[in-house]
Amino acid sequence: MVPSFVQELYNITQLIELSEEANLMRINYPSTRVINKQLDELIQLPIYSISPEALRDYEENYFEKRCQGSKTLIEQAKERIPGGVQHNLAFNHPFPLVITKAAGHELTDIDGNVYFDFLQAGGPTVLGSNPPEVREEVIKLLQDCGPSTGLFHEYEYKLADLIASRIPTVDQFRMLGSGTEACMAAIRVARLATKKKHILKMGGAYHGWSDQLAYGIRVPGSKFTQAHGVPWTMFRYVDEFRPGDLADLERKLRLKKLHGGTAAVMIEPIGPESGTWPIDQAFLKGVEKLCRRYGALLIFDEVVTAFRISDRGASGLFGIDTDLTVFGKVIAGGYPGAGGLGGKKEYLKYLAAGIQNGDKVHKALIGGTMAATPISCVAGYHTIKRIIETGACEYAGKMGNRLTDGLKALVQKYDLPFVAWNEGSVCHLETVGTMHFSINWSKPWTIPGILKETSIRKKEMEYMGAAYTAEGLITLAGSRLYTSAAYTPELIDEALTRFERVLQKVVKK
C-alpha cells in the first residue's frame, strides 16, 4: 500500500510533469515512462548484436591490420601497468587503442586512424577536445606561474565565483581532486550538518569508488555484491532505493528515522549511470519534498550534468532546491584536478579550510595538496566561461537531438529492438539493456542469474563497441555517446552513416 504522503507527491509531480513538458522538449528530454517501458521489453527479448562473422571481419581486417601500433604498445604496457591501461574507459575489445591526438570532434590513434569522438573523455569536453581558446590561457599560466604552488591563486576565486553566480543552489564552492573525492566530502558534510548517520543513494548509481559509496553500483538492488575488496561493515550506514520509486525512498527514510536518521539522499539527476535508467523532473520534485519532510540533505551528483545538459546545472534546469552539488569532469575543462563540492553557505561552512574565526563547528576531514591547482582553475574558468558565452550546452544538446533522432530512424529501418534516447548532449543507444536489470532480494536465488545475464550482455556491448570503433566511432561502452559543441549537422549525419554500416550487420543471437 502506498503511503498517503507519497500518493500526494505523485499527484503533485504529475501536474509538474505536464506543466514542464514544453520546456523539457527543447532538450529532447525523454518520457521516462516510455523509455523505461521500452527497456523493460528489451531485456525480455533475445539478444540482438553484431553478427559473429562481421565481428571477426572487423577484428581481422581492421584491428589486426590497421591498429598494430596500439596492440604492440598495450602488450608492452601490460608488463608495467596492471591490465595494460589506467582507467575503465580504456578497456575495449579486442584491445585498447592508444590515442595520440585529440582535437575538436576527432581522436587520432598511434597508427594514424581518425575517429569521431563520442566518448568526450567521459563527458567533460563540452566544447570539444583541446579547444585553443582554453589551451592558450593554460600556456600563458605555465609561462608565468607553473601548474601548482600549494598556495592560493586568483583563479581559485574566479572559478568559484563563476560557478556560484551561475548555479542557483550554489553559494560557495570548494575545488577537490576528483568526483570521487567530492562525493566523499559531500556525505561527510551532510553527516556533520544534520547530526544524522545514514546515506541513501539511488540503486545502480556511480558516485566514485570510495568504500561506502561502492554500495549498490551498476545494478539496482546489488547492494555489496559489486564492491569487491570492501568489508561489508563499511555499509552499515549506506542503503539504496529503486530508481524512480518515491514509495521505496519514503519507506527507507521512515526506517532510518528509527535508527539515527538520514543525513542525505544522493542521486544523479538524470538517473543512474548518466541516465541509463532515466528519471524525470517530477520524481526529482518528489525527492526534494521527501528530503524536507525527513530532514535529509539533498545531494545532486552533477559530475556529468553540470555545464553539459545546462550551464545552470540540472538543479537550475529542473528547478530543484538542492543542498549540496558534486562537480567533476568539466570543472577543470578536461585538465587534471576535476572535482569539487558546492552548495548552501550554511553547509559549506563544514568544509572551510585553514584557521577560522567564525562558526565554531567541527570541520569535515578533507585534504588534497593538488586540489585547486592554478592549472585546473584557469582551465576550468575559461572553459565554463566559454560554455556560457557561446551557449555550448544548448548547441551540443541540439547535436544530441540530431544524433538520437537519426539513431531512432536507423533502429526502425532495420527493425531492431534497440532503444535510443537522450538528455541533451548525453545520448544513449541501448542494444542489450545491461544497465536495466535489477535485483529483488526477496528472491535471492535470482541474484546469480541476473549477475550472469548482465555479464553476458556486457560482453555483447563490447562487441558492438568494437564494431563502432572499426567504423571510426569511439563510444562509451558501446551504448553511451556524448556530443559536443565541436560537432556540426554535417558531421552528425556522417557519423550516422557509419552507425548504419554497423546496425545493418546486427543479428539475433
C-alpha positions in Angstrom: 0.0 0.0 0.0 1.4 3.4 -1.0 1.6 5.9 2.0 -0.8 8.8 1.6 2.1 11.3 1.7 3.8 9.6 -1.3 0.5 9.4 -3.2 0.2 13.2 -2.6 3.7 13.6 -4.1 2.8 11.5 -7.1 -0.3 13.7 -7.7 1.7 16.9 -7.4 4.6 15.6 -9.6 2.2 14.5 -12.4 1.0 18.1 -12.6 4.6 19.3 -12.7 5.4 16.9 -15.4 2.6 18.2 -17.6 3.3 21.9 -16.9 7.0 21.5 -17.7 6.6 19.3 -20.8 7.1 22.1 -23.3 10.3 23.3 -21.6 11.8 19.9 -21.4 11.1 19.1 -25.0 13.6 21.8 -26.0 16.4 19.4 -25.0 14.6 16.3 -26.2 14.2 15.2 -22.6 12.6 11.8 -22.9 9.4 10.5 -21.4 10.9 8.3 -18.7 7.8 6.1 -18.6 8.1 5.3 -22.3 11.8 4.8 -22.2 11.7 2.5 -19.2 8.9 0.5 -20.7 10.9 0.0 -23.8 14.0 -1.0 -21.8 11.8 -3.5 -19.7 10.7 -5.0 -23.0 14.3 -5.1 -24.4 15.7 -7.2 -21.6 12.9 -9.8 -22.1 13.9 -10.3 -25.7 16.7 -12.5 -27.2 20.0 -10.6 -27.6 20.5 -8.8 -30.9 24.1 -7.9 -31.6 26.8 -7.7 -34.3 27.0 -11.0 -36.2 29.9 -13.2 -35.3 31.1 -13.1 -39.0 31.0 -9.3 -39.1 32.9 -9.1 -35.7 35.5 -11.5 -36.9 35.9 -9.4 -40.1 36.4 -6.2 -38.0 38.9 -8.0 -35.8 41.0 -9.4 -38.6 40.8 -6.6 -41.2 40.7 -3.5 -39.0 42.2 -4.1 -35.6 44.9 -6.6 -36.6 45.9 -4.8 -39.9 45.4 -1.2 -39.1 46.0 -0.9 -35.3 49.3 -2.8 -34.9 50.9 0.1 -33.1 48.2 0.1 -30.4 48.3 -3.6 -30.0 52.1 -3.7 -29.6 52.2 -0.9 -27.1 49.4 -2.3 -25.0 51.2 -5.6 -24.8 54.3 -3.8 -23.6 52.3 -1.8 -21.1 50.9 -4.9 -19.5 54.3 -5.6 -18.1 54.3 -2.4 -16.1 50.6 -1.4 -15.8 48.0 -3.9 -14.4 45.9 -4.9 -17.4 47.8 -2.5 -19.6 45.7 0.6 -19.1 45.0 3.0 -16.3 41.2 3.5 -16.2 38.0 1.8 -17.1 37.1 3.8 -20.1 40.2 2.5 -21.9 39.2 -1.2 -21.7 37.9 -2.1 -25.1 37.6 -5.2 -27.4 39.8 -6.7 -28.8 42.4 -4.4 -27.3 42.6 -0.8 -26.1 43.6 1.9 -28.6 46.5 4.2 -28.0 45.3 7.8 -28.6 48.0 10.4 -29.5 45.9 13.4 -30.6 42.5 14.9 -29.6 41.1 18.0 -31.3 37.6 19.2 -31.6 35.4 16.2 -32.5 38.2 13.9 -33.5 40.6 11.4 -31.9 43.7 10.0 -33.7 45.4 6.8 -32.6 49.1 5.9 -32.7 48.6 4.3 -36.1 47.1 7.4 -37.6 43.5 6.2 -37.7 41.0 9.1 -37.1 37.7 8.6 -35.1 34.6 10.6 -34.3 34.8 11.3 -30.6 31.6 10.4 -28.8 33.4 9.4 -25.6 34.4 13.0 -24.8 36.7 11.8 -22.0 33.6 10.5 -20.3 31.8 13.8 -20.6 33.9 16.9 -19.7 34.8 18.2 -23.1 31.6 20.1 -23.9 33.5 22.5 -26.2 35.2 19.6 -27.9 38.7 18.3 -27.2 41.6 20.7 -26.5 39.9 24.0 -27.5 42.6 26.5 -28.5 41.0 29.4 -26.5 41.4 27.4 -23.3 44.8 25.9 -24.2 46.2 29.4 -24.8 45.2 30.5 -21.3 46.8 27.4 -19.8 50.1 28.0 -21.7 50.1 31.6 -20.5 49.7 30.4 -16.9 52.5 27.9 -17.3 54.9 30.6 -18.6 54.3 32.7 -15.5 53.3 30.5 -12.6 53.6 26.8 -13.2 50.9 24.1 -12.7 50.9 24.2 -8.9 52.2 26.2 -5.9 50.4 24.9 -2.8 49.2 28.4 -2.1 46.2 30.5 -3.2 45.9 31.6 -6.8 43.5 34.3 -8.1 41.7 31.9 -10.4 40.6 29.8 -7.4 38.3 32.7 -6.6 37.4 33.4 -10.2 36.3 29.8 -10.8 34.3 29.6 -7.5 32.6 33.0 -8.2 31.7 31.9 -11.8 30.1 28.6 -10.6 28.3 30.2 -7.7 26.9 33.0 -9.8 25.6 30.5 -12.4 24.3 27.6 -10.4 21.2 28.8 -8.4 21.7 26.4 -5.5 25.4 27.1 -5.0 26.5 29.9 -2.7 30.1 28.6 -2.2 32.3 26.1 -3.9 35.4 24.2 -2.9 37.7 22.6 -5.5 38.9 19.0 -5.0 40.9 16.5 -7.0 38.1 14.3 -8.4 34.5 13.5 -8.4 35.2 10.6 -6.1 36.7 12.9 -3.5 33.8 15.4 -3.9 31.3 12.6 -3.2 33.2 11.6 -0.1 33.3 15.2 1.1 29.6 15.6 0.4 28.5 12.8 2.7 30.9 13.9 5.5 29.5 17.4 5.3 25.9 16.0 5.4 26.6 14.0 8.5 28.2 16.9 10.3 25.4 19.3 9.3 22.4 17.1 10.2 24.0 15.1 13.0 22.5 12.0 11.4 24.2 8.8 10.1 22.6 7.2 7.1 23.1 7.9 3.4 20.5 6.8 0.9 21.7 6.6 -2.7 19.8 5.6 -5.9 20.4 2.0 -6.8 22.7 1.5 -9.8 24.3 4.9 -9.5 28.0 5.5 -9.6 29.3 8.1 -7.1 33.0 7.2 -7.4 34.9 4.3 -5.9 35.1 5.2 -2.2 34.3 2.4 0.2 30.9 3.5 1.4 29.6 4.7 -2.0 30.6 1.4 -3.7 27.2 0.1 -2.4 24.5 -0.6 -4.9 26.5 0.3 -8.0 25.7 -0.7 -11.6 22.7 -2.9 -10.9 19.9 -1.6 -8.7 19.5 -3.9 -5.7 23.0 -5.3 -6.0 24.0 -4.0 -2.5 27.5 -5.1 -1.7 27.9 -7.7 -4.4 29.8 -5.5 -6.8 32.0 -3.9 -4.1 34.9 -6.3 -4.2 37.7 -5.6 -1.6 35.3 -3.6 0.7 34.3 -5.2 4.0 30.6 -5.4 4.5 30.8 -3.4 7.7 31.6 -0.3 5.7 28.0 -0.3 4.5 26.3 -0.1 7.9 25.0 3.4 7.3 24.5 3.3 3.5 21.5 1.9 1.7 19.9 2.2 -1.8 16.5 2.8 -3.2 15.0 1.9 -6.5 15.3 4.5 -9.3 12.2 6.5 -9.9 10.4 4.9 -6.9 9.2 7.5 -4.3 7.4 4.9 -2.2 10.6 2.9 -1.8 12.6 6.0 -0.9 9.9 7.0 1.6 10.0 3.6 3.2 13.7 3.7 3.6 13.6 7.2 5.1 11.0 6.1 7.6 13.0 3.1 8.6 16.2 5.1 9.0 14.4 7.6 11.2 14.2 4.9 13.8 18.0 4.2 13.6 19.8 7.5 13.7 18.1 9.3 10.8 19.1 10.0 7.2 21.8 12.6 6.6 21.4 12.8 2.9 19.8 11.4 -0.2 22.3 11.3 -3.1 21.2 11.0 -6.7 22.4 11.5 -10.3 19.7 14.0 -11.5 19.1 12.3 -14.9 19.3 8.7 -13.4 21.9 6.1 -12.5 25.0 5.9 -14.7 24.3 9.2 -16.6 20.6 8.4 -17.2 20.9 4.8 -18.4 17.9 4.2 -16.1 16.2 7.6 -16.7 14.3 9.5 -14.1 12.3 12.7 -14.6 11.8 16.1 -13.1 8.6 15.0 -11.4 10.5 12.3 -9.5 13.2 14.9 -8.5 10.5 17.2 -7.1 9.2 14.3 -5.1 12.6 13.5 -3.7 13.1 17.2 -2.7 9.8 17.1 -0.8 10.7 13.9 1.0 14.1 15.3 2.0 12.5 18.3 3.6 9.9 16.1 5.4 12.6 13.8 6.9 15.4 16.5 7.5 17.8 14.9 5.0 20.1 17.0 2.7 19.5 16.6 -1.0 22.8 15.9 -2.9 22.9 16.1 -6.6 25.9 14.3 -8.2 26.4 16.6 -11.3 29.8 15.2 -12.3 28.3 14.6 -15.8 25.3 17.0 -16.0 26.8 20.3 -14.7 27.7 22.6 -17.6 26.7 19.8 -20.0 22.9 19.5 -20.1 22.7 23.1 -18.9 25.1 25.8 -17.8 22.8 26.3 -14.7 23.2 22.7 -13.8 20.5 20.1 -13.6 19.2 21.8 -10.4 18.8 25.1 -12.3 17.3 23.4 -15.4 14.7 21.4 -13.5 14.1 23.9 -10.6 15.2 21.6 -7.8 16.4 23.1 -4.5 19.4 21.0 -3.7 21.6 21.5 -0.6 24.9 20.2 -2.0 26.1 19.7 -5.5 29.0 17.4 -6.6 31.1 18.6 -9.6 33.7 16.9 -11.7 34.9 16.4 -15.2 34.2 19.8 -16.8 35.1 21.7 -13.7 38.7 21.7 -14.8 37.9 21.8 -18.5 39.2 18.3 -19.1 42.5 19.0 -17.3 43.5 17.2 -14.1 42.0 18.1 -10.8 38.4 17.8 -11.9 36.3 17.7 -8.8 34.5 20.0 -6.4 31.7 20.5 -3.9 29.3 23.4 -3.9 26.1 24.3 -2.0 24.5 26.5 0.5 26.7 28.5 2.8 25.1 27.0 5.9 26.5 23.6 4.9 29.8 24.6 3.2 31.0 26.1 6.5 31.8 22.5 7.5 34.2 22.4 4.6 36.2 25.5 5.4 40.0 25.2 5.3 42.6 26.9 7.3 42.1 28.7 10.7 38.6 30.0 11.0 37.4 32.8 13.3 33.8 32.5 12.5 31.5 29.5 13.1 32.8 27.2 15.8 31.9 23.9 14.1 33.7 20.7 13.5 35.2 20.7 10.0 35.0 17.6 7.8 38.3 15.8 7.3 39.1 16.9 3.8 42.5 17.2 2.1 44.2 17.4 -1.2 47.5 19.2 -1.8 47.0 19.0 -5.6 43.4 20.2 -5.5 42.6 23.7 -6.9 45.9 24.0 -8.7 46.4 27.1 -10.8 46.3 25.0 -14.0 43.0 23.3 -13.1 41.3 26.5 -12.0 42.5 28.5 -15.1 41.3 25.8 -17.4 38.0 25.3 -15.6 37.3 29.1 -15.5 37.9 29.7 -19.2 36.1 26.5 -20.2 33.0 27.3 -18.3 33.1 31.0 -19.3 33.3 29.9 -22.9 30.4 27.4 -22.5 28.2 30.2 -21.1 29.2 32.8 -23.7 28.7 30.5 -26.7 25.6 28.6 -25.5 27.6 25.4 -25.9 25.2 23.3 -23.7 22.2 24.2 -25.9 24.1 23.7 -29.1 25.6 20.4 -28.0 22.1 19.3 -27.0 20.8 20.1 -30.5 23.5 17.9 -31.9 22.5 15.2 -29.4 18.9 15.5 -30.6 20.0 15.1 -34.2 22.1 12.1 -33.4 19.4 10.4 -31.4 16.7 11.1 -34.0 18.9 9.6 -36.6 19.6 6.5 -34.5 15.9 6.0 -33.8 15.3 6.1 -37.6 18.0 3.5 -38.2 16.7 1.2 -35.4 13.2 1.4 -37.1 14.7 0.9 -40.6 16.4 -2.3 -39.6 13.5 -3.5 -37.3 15.8 -3.7 -34.2 14.5 -3.8 -30.6 17.2 -1.2 -29.6 16.2 1.9 -27.5 17.7 5.3 -28.3 17.1 8.5 -26.3 19.0 11.5 -25.0 19.1 14.1 -22.2 20.6 17.0 -24.2 24.1 16.0 -25.2 24.0 12.8 -23.1 22.9 10.2 -25.7 22.1 6.5 -25.3 21.8 3.6 -27.7 20.9 0.6 -25.6 21.2 -2.6 -27.6 21.1 -5.2 -24.8 19.8 -3.2 -21.8 22.7 -4.3 -19.5 22.1 -1.5 -17.0 18.3 -2.0 -16.8 18.3 -5.2 -14.8 17.6 -5.1 -11.0 17.8 -7.5 -8.1 15.0 -8.4 -5.8 16.4 -9.7 -2.5 13.1 -11.3 -1.5 14.1 -13.8 -4.2 17.8 -14.3 -3.5 18.1 -17.2 -5.9 17.7 -14.7 -8.8 20.9 -12.9 -7.8 23.5 -15.2 -9.5 21.2 -15.4 -12.6 20.9 -11.6 -13.0 24.7 -11.0 -12.5 25.4 -13.7 -15.0 23.0 -12.2 -17.5 24.4 -8.7 -17.1 27.9 -10.2 -17.7 26.8 -11.8 -20.9 25.2 -8.6 -22.1 28.2 -6.5 -21.2 30.3 -8.7 -23.5 27.9 -8.0 -26.3 28.2 -4.3 -25.6 31.9 -4.6 -26.0 31.4 -6.3 -29.4 29.1 -3.6 -30.6 31.6 -1.0 -29.3 34.4 -2.7 -31.3 32.2 -2.6 -34.5 31.6 1.1 -34.0 35.3 1.7 -33.4 36.2 -0.1 -36.7 33.8 2.2 -38.5 35.5 5.2 -36.9 33.2 5.9 -33.9 34.5 6.0 -30.4 31.7 5.5 -27.8 31.4 4.8 -24.1 31.0 1.1 -23.6 29.2 0.8 -27.0 26.0 2.3 -25.5 26.6 5.9 -24.4 27.5 8.8 -26.6 28.3 12.4 -25.7 28.0 15.2 -28.3 30.0 18.5 -28.1 29.9 22.0 -29.5 32.6 20.9 -32.0 30.0 18.9 -34.0 28.1 20.2 -36.9 24.9 18.8 -38.5 27.0 17.5 -41.4 29.4 15.7 -39.1 26.5 14.1 -37.2 25.0 12.9 -40.5 28.3 11.4 -41.5 28.5 9.6 -38.1 25.0 8.2 -38.7 26.1 6.8 -42.0 28.8 4.9 -40.1 26.4 3.7 -37.4 24.2 2.3 -40.2 27.1 0.2 -41.5 27.1 -1.5 -38.1 23.4 -1.8 -37.5 22.8 -3.5 -40.8 25.1 -6.3 -39.6 23.2 -7.0 -36.4 21.5 -10.4 -36.0 19.5 -12.2 -33.3 21.9 -14.3 -31.2 
